């Protein structure tokens, strides 16, 4: 019997604080709470700033998470087979240059069984389409010298593949330096702040429940039930209630101070801004690389165009 009573007391001790907080929360929602401990204005301001930071992280990650998807710019209307994706454009160009027959040339464009599929990016797709187009023109231009357009398309294919590789490198940098950092801030630092704020709210509810209990007398009761009856031990119980209120106040103050420290740490850390700088640096590196690749290609294609136009005019004049 004694063991059963002790077990009952342990259950009551663990349940009562939760029940008291729940009762206080319900009373506040119903507008039946007489007093509600107010949080300091500075604390509320910190909460608003943390909420804003959380909203910013969710919004940015929702968009930038696309950098984890290789095919985020791959056209949906393109249909490429395994053979199309089997070799890099550079490998195909090398094989095509050494092909001695149409069969060998066609084989250069197809993939061996063990080939790893090439990336599905827009630039890689352009590269593959350009090289295939070049091969088609070269096949129809056999024995008549080089086709300027076929030559230009082949060079454009090689350049486009390089641009695609630069984009993949950008994506990898953003994934490791930005997405990982912002995800950690959201799922760790901000989450810790959320937990700390929840602890403050629980401590406040416990404090207000303790205050309400001290005013109404001993004995836990549900909303709508009469308060416990006061007896001759009122003075003694009042002293006990006062001690419980002070203990609840200390807990509330302690939880509030801890939450303030956690929230300030979340707001003051330089990591999010550093991660954003890394994102911009990765984009800058990619666009710079793409500019360099295309800047090198443009004059070559321009010269092919000038030469073809001159040849075209000469042929027209001699006709």
DONU-597613 format. One line per 2 residues: number of its first residue (from 1); their letters; for each residue x, y, z of N, C-alpha, C. Coordinates in steps of 0.05 Angstrom, whole numbers. Atoms other than C-alpha are relative to their C-alpha. Layout:
BEGIN
NUM) a) X/Y/Z/X/Y/Z/X/Y/Z  ...
***
This chain:
BEGIN
1) xx) 17/-24/0/0/0/0/17/25/0  -18/-24/-2/57/48/18/13/5/-27
3) xx) -12/-4/26/90/34/-49/-19/12/-20  20/-11/18/25/48/-85/-4/29/4
5) xx) 4/-29/-6/16/114/-49/24/16/-9  -24/-14/9/89/133/-64/-1/4/-30
7) xx) 2/-2/29/78/117/-137/-20/21/-9  20/-20/6/15/159/-137/10/28/4
9) xx) -11/-27/-6/52/218/-107/20/8/-23  -19/-6/22/107/213/-161/-15/8/-25
11) xx) 17/-6/24/54/212/-216/-12/28/3  13/-26/-6/19/272/-184/21/22/-3
13) xx) -21/-20/0/85/310/-177/8/7/-29  -8/-5/27/102/302/-250/-23/11/-17
15) xx) 23/-8/16/31/314/-277/-10/27/8  12/-25/-9/10/372/-234/11/25/-13
17) xx) -11/-25/13/59/425/-263/-11/3/-29  11/-1/27/36/407/-334/-30/7/1
19) xx) 29/-6/-2/-37/407/-313/-5/29/8  4/-28/-9/-29/474/-278/5/19/-23
21) xx) -5/-17/23/3/504/-340/-23/-1/-20  22/4/19/-52/475/-383/-25/16/9
23) xx) 23/-15/-12/-105/503/-336/3/30/-4  -5/-28/2/-73/571/-337/-2/9/-29
25) xx) 2/-6/29/-67/570/-414/-29/2/-9  29/0/8/-141/552/-421/-14/24/11
27) xx) 12/-23/-12/-161/607/-373/7/25/-16  -8/-24/16/-121/658/-413/-14/1/-27
29) xx) 13/1/25/-151/635/-478/-30/7/2  29/-6/-4/-221/641/-449/-4/28/13
31) xx) 2/-26/-12/-205/709/-419/-8/0/29  8/2/-28/-215/684/-348/24/4/19
33) xx) -23/-4/-17/-144/697/-323/1/29/10  0/-27/-12/-140/756/-275/26/15/-7
35) xx) -26/-13/5/-66/771/-284/16/-18/-18  -18/14/18/-16/752/-337/27/14/1
37) xx) -27/-12/-3/58/764/-325/9/9/-28  -9/-11/25/84/809/-380/30/-4/-4
39) xx) -28/2/7/150/796/-415/12/28/-5  -13/-26/4/200/853/-418/-1/8/-29
41) xx) 1/-10/28/195/897/-481/24/-8/-16  -24/7/14/267/882/-499/-1/-30/-8
43) xx) 2/29/6/252/807/-496/-19/-4/-24  20/2/22/191/815/-542/13/9/-26
45) xx) -14/-10/23/234/855/-590/19/-21/-11  -18/21/8/285/799/-592/-16/-23/-14
47) xx) 17/21/12/229/749/-607/-8/8/-28  8/-9/27/206/791/-666/23/-2/-20
49) xx) -23/1/18/276/795/-694/7/-29/-7  -6/28/5/287/720/-687/-21/-11/-20
51) xx) 21/9/18/220/707/-721/5/10/-29  -7/-11/26/241/753/-778/23/-15/-13
53) xx) -23/15/10/307/717/-785/-8/-27/-9  10/27/8/272/650/-787/-15/2/-27
55) xx) 15/-3/24/225/675/-841/18/5/-24  -20/-6/21/284/701/-882/14/-26/-9
57) xx) -14/25/6/320/634/-877/-18/-19/-16  19/18/15/258/595/-899/-4/10/-28
59) xx) 5/-11/27/246/642/-958/24/-4/-18  -23/3/17/317/641/-983/7/-29/-6
61) xx) -6/28/4/327/566/-974/-20/-13/-19  20/11/18/262/552/-1010/8/4/-30
63) xx) -8/-6/27/291/585/-1072/28/-12/-7  -28/8/6/366/571/-1067/5/-30/2
65) xx) -3/29/-2/355/497/-1052/0/-12/-28  -1/9/28/348/491/-1128/29/-6/-9
67) xx) -28/5/7/424/492/-1130/8/-28/6  -5/28/-6/421/421/-1103/-12/-18/-22
69) xx) 13/15/22/381/400/-1165/16/5/-25  -17/-3/23/429/389/-1222/-15/11/-25
71) xx) 15/-6/24/375/396/-1275/-19/24/3  19/-22/-4/344/461/-1250/-4/18/-24
73) xx) 3/-16/24/356/495/-1317/-2/-17/-25  1/18/22/349/434/-1361/-28/1/-13
75) xx) 26/-4/12/293/445/-1412/-17/-26/1  18/23/-4/233/400/-1400/-7/-14/-26
77) xx) 8/11/26/220/390/-1474/21/-16/-14  -22/14/13/287/358/-1490/-2/-30/6
79) xx) 0/29/-4/289/283/-1500/27/-11/-9  -27/11/6/360/255/-1496/1/-29/10
81) xx) -2/28/-7/375/181/-1495/26/-5/15  -24/7/-14/428/144/-1456/25/3/-17
83) xx) -22/-3/19/472/143/-1518/8/29/-3  -6/-29/2/467/219/-1522/16/10/23
85) xx) -13/-10/-25/490/227/-1450/24/-16/8  -21/18/-9/544/174/-1450/28/11/1
87) xx) -27/-12/0/606/214/-1468/-1/30/2  -2/-30/-1/629/285/-1456/3/10/-29
89) xx) -4/-12/26/630/332/-1515/29/-1/-8  -28/0/6/705/336/-1510/9/-27/-9
91) xx) -7/28/8/711/260/-1515/-10/-5/-28  11/4/27/665/259/-1575/15/14/-21
93) xx) -15/-15/20/704/313/-1611/26/-14/-6  -25/14/4/769/275/-1600/-4/-25/-17
95) xx) 5/25/15/739/210/-1626/-9/7/-29  9/-7/27/706/245/-1685/24/9/-18
97) xx) -23/-9/16/772/277/-1706/18/-23/-10  -17/23/8/805/208/-1710/-16/-21/-15
99) xx) 17/19/15/746/173/-1744/8/-1/-29  -8/4/28/763/144/-1812/-23/-9/-18
101) xx) 23/8/16/694/123/-1833/-26/10/13  25/-9/-12/621/144/-1823/-9/-17/24
103) xx) 8/18/-22/611/83/-1778/15/8/26  -16/-8/-23/668/105/-1732/-9/27/10
105) xx) 9/-26/-9/642/175/-1731/-27/-2/15  25/5/-14/573/151/-1711/5/-13/27
107) xx) -7/14/-25/603/106/-1658/11/20/21  -11/-20/-18/639/166/-1629/-21/16/15
109) xx) 22/-15/-13/572/198/-1613/-16/-16/19  16/18/-18/544/138/-1576/17/-8/23
111) xx) -13/6/-25/561/114/-1507/6/-30/3  -4/28/-7/594/49/-1484/-18/-8/22
113) xx) 19/9/-20/552/6/-1438/5/10/29  -7/-7/-27/590/27/-1376/3/30/5
115) xx) -3/-29/-1/589/102/-1390/-17/12/22  16/-15/-20/567/149/-1335/-15/22/-14
117) xx) 16/-21/13/510/194/-1358/11/28/6  -10/-27/-3/532/265/-1370/-21/18/13
119) xx) 18/-18/-15/502/324/-1331/-23/10/-17  23/-12/13/433/349/-1348/-3/29/8
121) xx) 3/-29/-4/444/424/-1349/-6/12/-27  7/-13/25/422/474/-1401/25/3/-18
123) xx) -25/-3/16/494/488/-1423/10/-26/-11  -8/26/10/510/414/-1429/-19/-9/-23
125) xx) 19/7/21/446/404/-1470/7/16/-26  -8/-16/23/467/461/-1516/25/-11/-13
127) xx) -25/12/11/536/430/-1523/-5/-25/-16  6/25/15/508/362/-1543/-15/6/-26
129) xx) 15/-7/24/458/393/-1592/18/12/-21  -19/-14/19/513/436/-1623/18/-20/-13
131) xx) -19/20/12/561/378/-1632/-15/-19/-20  15/17/18/507/334/-1662/-7/15/-26
133) xx) 6/-16/24/488/390/-1709/24/3/-18  -25/-2/15/560/399/-1729/6/-25/-15
135) xx) -5/26/13/566/325/-1744/-18/-4/-24  20/2/22/503/327/-1787/10/16/-24
137) xx) -9/-17/22/530/385/-1828/26/-11/-13  -25/10/10/599/354/-1834/-4/-25/-18
139) xx) 6/24/16/569/289/-1859/-11/6/-27  12/-8/26/531/324/-1914/20/17/-16
141) xx) -19/-18/13/592/367/-1931/26/-14/-7  -24/16/4/641/310/-1940/11/5/-28
143) xx) -13/-3/25/692/322/-1995/-1/28/-12  3/-27/10/674/395/-2003/14/20/18
145) xx) -14/-17/-18/721/423/-1951/-16/4/26  13/-4/-26/703/447/-1882/-24/18/-3
147) xx) 24/-17/-1/634/475/-1869/4/20/23  -5/-20/-22/643/541/-1830/-20/-2/23
149) xx) 20/2/-21/578/532/-1793/5/-25/17  -6/25/-15/597/460/-1774/24/5/19
151) xx) -23/-6/-16/664/485/-1749/-7/17/24  9/-18/-22/632/541/-1708/-16/-15/20
153) xx) 17/15/-19/581/494/-1678/16/-19/17  -17/18/-16/635/445/-1656/15/17/21
155) xx) -14/-17/-20/674/501/-1622/-19/11/21  20/-9/-19/610/527/-1591/-7/-22/19
157) xx) 6/23/-17/596/457/-1565/20/-3/22  -21/3/-20/663/453/-1530/-2/22/21
159) xx) 1/-23/-18/655/522/-1500/-25/-3/19  25/3/-17/583/507/-1476/4/-21/21
161) xx) -5/21/-21/606/444/-1441/17/12/22  -17/-13/-20/660/485/-1405/-17/18/18
163) xx) 18/-17/-15/606/535/-1384/-17/-17/19  16/18/-16/564/477/-1359/16/-11/24
165) xx) -17/9/-21/622/450/-1318/4/22/21  -4/-23/-18/633/519/-1288/-26/4/17
167) xx) 25/-3/-15/559/521/-1268/-2/-22/21  0/22/-20/565/453/-1234/19/6/23
169) xx) -18/-7/-21/625/478/-1196/-12/22/18  13/-21/-15/586/540/-1175/-21/-13/19
171) xx) 21/13/-16/529/496/-1150/12/-15/24  -13/14/-22/576/453/-1109/10/18/21
173) xx) -9/-20/-19/606/514/-1077/-23/11/17  24/-11/-14/537/542/-1060/-11/-21/19
175) xx) 11/20/-18/514/476/-1031/17/-3/25  -17/4/-24/574/470/-984/4/25/17
177) xx) -6/-25/-15/583/543/-965/-24/16/7  24/-16/-6/513/573/-967/-22/-18/11
179) xx) 23/17/-8/459/519/-964/6/-14/26  -6/14/-25/495/479/-910/0/19/24
181) xx) -2/-19/-22/508/541/-868/-27/11/8  26/-11/-6/438/570/-873/-19/-22/11
183) xx) 17/22/-11/406/502/-860/8/-5/29  -9/4/-27/449/494/-798/-11/22/19
185) xx) 11/-22/-16/428/563/-773/-29/-4/6  29/3/-3/355/548/-785/-7/-24/18
187) xx) 8/24/-14/353/477/-758/15/-5/26  -14/3/-26/402/486/-700/-2/25/17
189) xx) 0/-24/-16/412/557/-676/-28/12/5  27/-11/-3/342/583/-690/-18/-19/15
191) xx) 15/20/-14/313/518/-665/5/1/30  -7/-3/-28/351/526/-599/-14/24/12
193) xx) 13/-24/-10/322/596/-593/-30/-6/4  28/7/-2/252/568/-605/-5/-17/25
195) xx) 3/16/-24/262/517/-550/3/17/25  -4/-18/-24/288/570/-502/-25/17/4
197) xx) 24/-16/-2/227/613/-517/-23/-16/11  21/18/-10/181/554/-504/4/-4/30
199) xx) -5/4/-28/215/543/-437/-9/25/16  8/-25/-13/202/617/-420/-31/0/3
201) xx) 29/0/-1/129/610/-438/-11/-20/21  9/19/-21/122/547/-395/5/11/28
203) xx) -6/-11/-27/156/582/-337/-19/23/7  20/-22/-5/109/642/-345/-27/-12/8
205) xx) 25/13/-6/48/597/-346/0/-12/28  -3/12/-27/74/560/-284/-1/22/21
207) xx) 0/-22/-19/86/626/-249/-28/11/5  27/-11/-2/17/654/-264/-19/-20/12
209) xx) 17/21/-12/-15/587/-245/5/-1/30  -7/0/-29/23/588/-179/-12/24/14
211) xx) 11/-24/-12/1/659/-166/-31/-3/4  29/3/-2/-72/642/-181/-7/-20/22
213) xx) 5/20/-21/-68/581/-136/4/12/28  -6/-12/-26/-38/622/-80/-24/19/8
215) xx) 23/-18/-6/-97/671/-85/-25/-16/7  25/15/-4/-151/618/-88/2/-21/23
217) xx) -3/19/-22/-123/574/-33/11/-27/-10  -13/26/7/-93/503/-32/-20/-18/-15
219) xx) 16/21/14/-117/447/-77/-3/7/-29  2/-4/29/-114/440/-152/-29/-5/-9
221) xx) 27/4/9/-180/448/-187/-2/8/-30  4/-5/28/-204/449/-259/-17/25/-4
223) xx) 16/-24/5/-236/510/-291/-30/-5/5  28/3/-5/-307/519/-266/-6/-13/27
225) xx) 3/13/-26/-295/479/-202/6/20/22  -5/-19/-22/-296/515/-134/29/-4/10
227) xx) -27/1/-11/-229/532/-104/1/-15/26  -3/15/-25/-201/493/-46/-9/16/24
229) xx) 10/-14/-23/-231/510/22/24/7/19  -21/-8/-19/-186/550/69/-8/-8/28
231) xx) 5/10/-28/-180/525/140/18/15/19  -15/-14/-20/-144/543/203/30/2/-5
233) xx) -29/-1/6/-76/531/172/5/21/-22  -2/-19/22/-87/590/125/27/15/1
235) xx) -24/-16/-2/-28/629/151/24/-17/-9  -22/18/6/19/569/145/0/-5/-31
237) xx) 2/6/29/-6/553/74/7/25/-16  -7/-25/14/1/626/54/30/3/-2
239) xx) -30/-2/0/74/624/73/11/-20/-20  -9/21/19/82/559/34/-5/9/-29
241) xx) 7/-10/26/46/590/-25/19/22/-9  -18/-22/6/91/651/-21/27/-12/-10
243) xx) -25/13/8/152/606/-25/-1/-12/-28  4/11/27/124/571/-86/0/21/-21
245) xx) 0/-22/19/111/637/-120/28/10/-5  -28/-10/3/182/660/-107/17/-19/-16
247) xx) -15/20/15/209/595/-133/-7/1/-30  10/-2/28/166/602/-196/11/25/-13
249) xx) -11/-25/10/190/674/-204/29/-4/-8  -29/5/6/263/652/-200/3/-16/-25
251) xx) -2/17/24/251/598/-252/-7/16/-25  8/-16/23/216/648/-298/23/19/-7
253) xx) -22/-19/6/273/699/-291/23/-15/-12  -22/15/10/325/646/-302/-4/-9/-29
255) xx) 5/9/28/292/618/-365/0/24/-19  0/-24/17/282/689/-391/28/9/-7
257) xx) -28/-8/4/355/707/-382/14/-19/-19  -13/19/18/377/643/-416/-10/3/-28
259) xx) 11/-4/27/330/655/-475/11/25/-13  -12/-25/10/356/726/-482/28/-5/-11
261) xx) -27/7/9/427/699/-487/0/-16/-26  2/16/24/407/647/-538/-8/16/-24
263) xx) 10/-16/23/368/696/-582/21/20/-9  -21/-20/8/424/748/-580/22/-14/-16
265) xx) -20/15/14/473/695/-602/-8/-6/-28  10/6/26/429/675/-660/0/25/-18
267) xx) 2/-25/16/420/748/-682/27/12/-5  -26/-13/3/492/769/-673/21/-16/-16
269) xx) -20/17/14/528/710/-706/4/10/-29  -6/-10/27/563/731/-771/-3/-21/-21
271) xx) 1/22/19/552/663/-803/-19/5/-24  18/-4/23/490/680/-846/11/19/-21
273) xx) -11/-20/18/523/741/-876/25/-11/-14  -23/12/12/588/703/-887/-9/-20/-22
275) xx) 10/20/20/549/647/-922/-11/14/-25  10/-15/23/514/699/-966/22/10/-17
277) xx) -23/-9/16/581/728/-986/12/-23/-16  -10/24/14/603/657/-1005/-18/-6/-24
279) xx) 19/4/22/540/650/-1048/6/19/-23  -5/-20/20/555/714/-1085/27/-5/-13
281) xx) -27/6/11/629/695/-1093/-2/-23/-20  2/23/17/609/629/-1124/-14/8/-27
283) xx) 14/-9/24/561/663/-1173/19/17/-17  -19/-18/14/614/715/-1190/21/-17/-15
285) xx) -20/17/12/666/661/-1204/-12/-14/-25  13/13/22/617/624/-1249/-4/19/-24
287) xx) 6/-19/22/596/685/-1290/26/10/-12  -26/-9/10/669/707/-1295/11/-22/-18
289) xx) -11/22/16/689/638/-1321/-15/-2/-26  16/2/24/631/637/-1370/7/23/-19
291) xx) -8/-23/16/651/707/-1394/26/-6/-14  -27/5/12/723/685/-1405/-2/-21/-22
293) xx) 3/21/20/702/622/-1443/-13/11/-26  15/-11/24/653/659/-1489/16/23/-13
295) xx) -16/-22/12/701/718/-1498/22/-12/-18  -20/14/17/753/669/-1525/-12/-12/-25
297) xx) 14/12/23/702/636/-1570/-10/20/-21  14/-19/18/668/698/-1599/17/9/-23
299) xx) -16/-9/23/726/725/-1641/6/-22/-21  -5/22/18/739/656/-1670/-24/-4/-18
301) xx) 25/3/16/666/649/-1693/-4/25/-17  3/-25/16/666/722/-1716/18/-2/-25
303) xx) -18/2/23/727/707/-1760/-10/-20/-21  12/20/18/693/645/-1789/-23/13/-16
305) xx) 23/-13/13/632/688/-1805/10/20/-21  -11/-19/18/675/742/-1837/11/-14/-25
307) xx) -12/15/22/712/692/-1880/-22/-12/-18  22/12/16/647/657/-1901/-14/22/-16
309) xx) 14/-22/14/615/724/-1919/17/9/-23  -18/-9/22/676/744/-1961/-1/-21/-22
311) xx) 2/21/20/674/677/-1996/-26/0/-15  27/-1/12/600/684/-2008/-2/23/-20
313) xx) 1/-23/18/607/753/-2038/17/-4/-25  -18/5/23/665/731/-2082/-14/-19/-20
315) xx) 14/19/18/624/673/-2108/-23/14/-14  22/-14/13/565/719/-2122/10/18/-22
317) xx) -10/-18/19/608/768/-2159/10/-15/-25  -10/16/23/638/713/-2203/-22/-14/-15
319) x) 22/14/13/570/685/-2219/-11/15/-25
***
